[in-house]
Amino acid sequence: MAKEDVAMQVLQQVVKLPVVKVNRSKFLMDKFSKDVASKDIPRLLEEGPTALLSQETLDRVANACIKDNVLLASGTSVLAGLPGGIAMAVTIPTDVAQFYAFSLKLAQELGYIYGYDDLWTSRNELSEEAKNTLLLYLGVMLGVNGAGALLRSGGVTVAKQVMKIVNKKALTKTLWYPILEKVLKIFGVNLTKGGLVKGMGKVIPILGGVLSGGLTFATMKPMGERLQKELSKLVNYDEEQYQEDIETIRKEAEIIEGE
């Protein structure tokens, strides 16, 4: 099976884990209700925190979310490495699945902080657009060139306030499709590598659990910080940044097509 197919299969299974699904309204209320007046709560839920709060506040909450999720994932991984860990119908070790589950949870939280709409509009099923957004979140976290620009510029989905500032010029699939494919490929490579390293936990369960907890902390924190940095550019997003992003996407698509 191609790495891209493995990646998509794993992604589809991981998003079914309860921890992955972030309730946008509940999350925003938990994190920001103390920072906005009660009369502004409807606006917070409708337009997102970027419409009401300073970049400093958004960045502070984002950094706290990164820290919380990394600690949660590290602790859970230790438990998952022990005998009798949660069994799951997934093609990779449980702790690897959990690592990506918490990564996707964190990605959604960061997206909602910086103005993205609810991915779970149908509550149970992710739309094609929502899946692509999750893929781009992962792409940014994994350091795929062009993924941040594509995420911001609305090649897949974009925050409402950005649409007001920027006249959205259609990004054809020929431009964003290569980047999505590259994300899938790199995700697939990471899965096979990660599966081999973390698979040690099946041989030496306790050592493996502790090891994967350390790996989670060392890996997820910079991944989260990378995504936070890219998303924070949406706060003062303008035509100039948009054009810059479009150019980045064009160049990256050409490079990928030429490989």
N, C-alpha and C positions, 0 to 999 in steps of 0.2 A: 504494500500500500504506500502511495506517495506521501511525503511528509505533510503536504497541504491537506490531504484527506484525513490523515491522523489528527492534525490540528483541529480541523472543523468538527470531526467526530467528538473529540475531547471537549471542545468548547460547548457543543450542544449538550453534552452530559453534565459538564460542570455547572452550566447556568441553571440546571434543575435543582441543584443543592439549595436548601432553604436559606443558607447564609448569604447567597449571592444577591437575592432580590431585595433591593433597597426601596422602601416606601418613601418617595420624594417628599410628600407633604409632611409626614411624621418626622423625617430627618431634618427638614428645614425648621420645623417648629422646635425640635429638640435643641438645635444648634444656634438658632438666631432669634427666638421669640423674646429673649431678654434684651436683645440689642435694638429692637424696633418697637415703636409705639403700637398699642393694641389696634388703633385705627389703620395701621399700615400692614397688619397681618395678611389681609386679602391680597394686597399688592405683592408682598413677599412670596406668597404661594403662586401668584399668577405670573409675575415677571422674573422672580428669582432674586437672590441677595444682592446681585450687582446693581440692581436698580435703586437700592436704598443705603448700602453700606460702603465704607471706604475699603480701598485695596488692602490697607493694613489689617483691618478686621477680618476680611476674607482670607488673607494669607495666614493669619494667626489660627483661625479655625481649621484651615486646610492642613497646616502642620500638625495640629493636635490630632486630626483624623489619621494622618500617616502614622504617627506614633502609636495611637490606640490600635489600629489594625495590625501593625507589625507585631506588637506585643501579643495580641489575640492569636494571630496566626502562628507565632513562635510557640506559644503555650499549647495550642491545639496540636501542632506537629509533634510535640513531645509525646502527647497522649496517643496520637495516631500510630507512632512507631512501636507502641507496646502491643503484646499479644491481645487479641480481642478488640483491636481498633475497629472503627466503623467500616463495615464491608460496603463496597460500592461497585456497581456494574460499570467500571471504567477501565480503559485499556492501559492505565498507568498506575503506579503505586498510590495508595490513599493519600499519603502526605503531599505528594506532588499535586494531586487533584485539589487538596485543601489549600495549598499554596496559591494556586491560580484562582480558586474560589474567593479567597480573601483579597487577592489582587484585583479581581473584578468588582468586588464589593467596594473597595477603596476607590477604584476608578470612577464608579458611579457617584460616590459621595463627592469626590472632587469635581466631577462634572456638574452636579447640582449646585455646589457652592459657587461655581463660576457661570451659572446661568442656563444650563442645559435643561431641556424639557424632560418630562417623565418618560423613561424608556419602556415602562410596563403599562402602556395605555390600555392594552387588552387584558391586563392583569395576569394572565397565565402564559400567553405566548408572546415571544419577542418577534416583532416585525422584522422584515429584511433590513430595513433602515436601522433599527435598533441593534441588530446583530453586527452590522457594519460599524456602528458607533463603538460598540464594545471591542471590536477588532482593532479599531484605530486607537482606542485607549491603550490596549495591550501593545500595539505597535510603538506608541510613544514610550511606554514603559520599557520596552525591549530595545529602544534606541534606533528604530527604523527611520532612516532619512525620509523626510516628506510627510510622515504621519501626523506630526503636530500641525503643519501648515494645512493639510487636508482637513483635519479635525476642526480647525478654526474657521476656515474659509467657507464651510458649508457645502463641501463636496458631498457630504452625506447628510448631516443635520447641523443646525446652528442655533445659537441662542437668539431669542426674539430681539433683544436690544441691538444685536449686531446687524440684524436685517434692517433696522431703522436707519442705521448709520451708513451702511454699505449697500449700494445698488447691486444686488446679487446678479452676477453674470453667470449664465449656466456653465457649469463645469461638466464637460462631456465624460461619459464613462471611460472613454479611451484614455483620459488623463488619470482618473482616480483608481480605475480597476487594477493597473499594474502595481500600485502601492499596496492595495488590499491583498493582492496575491503574494507580494513580498512579505507582508506581515504574517500571513498564514504559513509561508515557507519557514521563516525564522522562528516562529512559534513552534512549528513542528520539529525543527532542529533542537530547540531548547528542551522540548518535551522528551526527546529520545536521550539527550545528554542527561537531563535531570532525572529521568527514570533510572538510568544506570547508576548514577551517584547515590540517589536516595533509596534505590533498591537494596542497598546494604542493610537497611533496617529490617528486611525480611530474614536476613541471616543472623544478625546480632540485634534483636529487637530493641533493647534498652539503649545500647550505644547508638543505634540508628536513629532512635527518637531524639536523643540529645543532639546528635549531629545535625539532623534536619532542622531542629529548632534554631541552631546557630546559623545554618545556611539561610533559613527564612529571614532572620533579622538582617544578615549581611546583604541579602539580595533584594528584599522587598523595599527596604527604606530608600535606597537610591532610585529604584523604579518609581516609587511614589513621588519622590522629589522631582524627578524628571517630568512627570506628567503635570504636577502642580505648576512648575515653571512655565510650561507651554500654555496651560489653560489660563494662567494669570494674565497672559498677554491680551486676553479677551476683555479685560476691564476697561482699557482705553483703546479698544480696537477701532481703527479708522481706515479710510480709503488707502492710505499709503501702506499700512501693514497688510491690508487685503491684497493689494497688487504684489507686494513682496512674497506673500504666501502663494499666490497663483504662479508666480515665476518659479518659486522653489518646486512646486508640484510639477510644472512643465519639464523642468530640467531633470528631476528625479525620474519621471515617467520615461523620458528619452534614454536615460542611463540604463534603467531596468530593461527597456525594450531592446537596447543594444547589447545586453549581456548574452 
